């Protein structure tokens, strides 16, 4: 059994918890190996509220979010970090109930790179987390665009990698980091929705600013953002080194490499590990460090260039 990465983080699903003045967290009742304790939804403000990541389409979570809106308060804006099924589906129903418009970078395909678009058209499909293909925001947010409400201002930062349409939202020096940076685990990067080249660039971009803390899509507050970003970058660089070392023994598929590299990973999580390895291989192909022997895809064998 894997050790609990955050044993002190034991939220009660649906119970609002104030993290900072004017910022409350409610955890959806959807715990799993991919979502940890559940999806974090955030309410920002004291009167007109911004709701960040409404979460999965679950009646209990909808009721909990509406119940958290107190006397004299209302939800004025709904913001979505990315279009995965554990983050975005409840947006439309909440918008219908509250009248608040939905803001996001775009639909589930928005922001996808030319490389990932080509792979998707060639038949490569995502694995791991489900994509909310029906998601469509009322307003598309560009990188660095701000959304202002009743006493708050959120800056949208396009931070692709975990998903192409992924946004993080800055509230001064506090960042709602979605699934890009979490404290309990590294993000799944599953092509063609996930893009490791973009993921590393997004981490390095965030590292350029002095953040007080990150409020992630799953798990507890990241209280030392700079150290966490550095650790995530180092982890990915180490994983790349392991993949290149394994390929020095001869060509292999992503699944074969994952089985050799992720030796302490439970079998149920090996498919996700395989997608992460595939993301590294695609990135390495783009950098001419490795080459696919067959047409590039989830079952292709790769060799050192």
Buried (B, 14 or more C-beta within 10 A) or exposed (E): EEEEEBEEBEBEBBEBEEBBEBBBBBBBBBBEEBBBBBBBBBBBBBBBBBBBBBBBBBEEBBEBBEEBBEEEBBBBBBBBBBBBBBBBBBBBEBBEEBEBBBBBBBBBBBBBBEBBEEBBEEEBEBBBBBBBEEBBBEEBBEBEBEBEBBEBEBBBBBBBBBBBBBBBBBBEEBBBBBBBBBBBBBBBBBBBBBBBBBBBBBBEBBBEEEBEBBBBBBBBBBEEBEEBBEEBBEEBEEBBEBBBEBBEEEBBBBBBBBBBBBEEBEEEBBEBBBBBBBBBBBBBBBEEBBBBEEEBBBEBBBEEE
